């Protein structure tokens, strides 16, 4: 099995090094790694290029594309189209994998014959504290049970179902789409990645929170046939972010 990892970047010079180093540290051998850059104006591409020798010496196929795109999900779709692996994972800049992550992914797909898997993740807050967000499948669907950086999907499934590129939560919308298609999904009770808070999905202001509520409701739940009652879930998540951080 070959696993393709895609990192979408734009002016990410502060965090791209740690992300690449976490791919370099993997115990699994068959890796294809794509950097899909949105034509950064800082040193992102230069830093990414500086890791080429180390990655290739380890046997990792390493490719960098830097050009203008239509946003993060357009860039992700580009990476998915280009990927040649059997399974694809999306790792955002500044996020990192545990060294065992891809080995665990390969073993899970081979053992379960699943089409999509996701695992636990450790969330790092700006104040230096952290907590583990568990991966769960329950009858009541909530993004509190799902973790994008630990999500891996069979390539043919991703390629046939590109991100809709409608809102900020299109990754979660894709997950709900897979559930609605009755894809075989499994969870792994193990931390495979680290996520650092502070991006667009965590900005603490009412205007941004309102946009996230509408995007989640329209482009995740309603577009995939979920009840209007899920508006309560969307509001509750943003309220928790505002209160708890």
Secondary structure as UniProt FT lines:
FT   STRAND          3..9
FT   TURN            13..15
FT   HELIX           16..24
FT   STRAND          31..37
FT   HELIX           44..50
FT   HELIX           52..57
FT   TURN            58..59
FT   STRAND          61..66
FT   HELIX           72..82
FT   STRAND          87..90
FT   TURN            93..94
FT   STRAND          96..97
FT   TURN            99..100
FT   HELIX           101..112
FT   STRAND          116..124
FT   TURN            126..127
FT   STRAND          130..133
FT   HELIX           143..145
FT   HELIX           148..150
FT   STRAND          152..154
FT   HELIX           155..160
FT   TURN            168..169
FT   HELIX           170..180
FT   TURN            181..182
FT   STRAND          185..196
FT   HELIX           200..202
FT   HELIX           206..216
FT   HELIX           217..221
FT   HELIX           222..224
FT   TURN            228..229
FT   HELIX           230..244
//
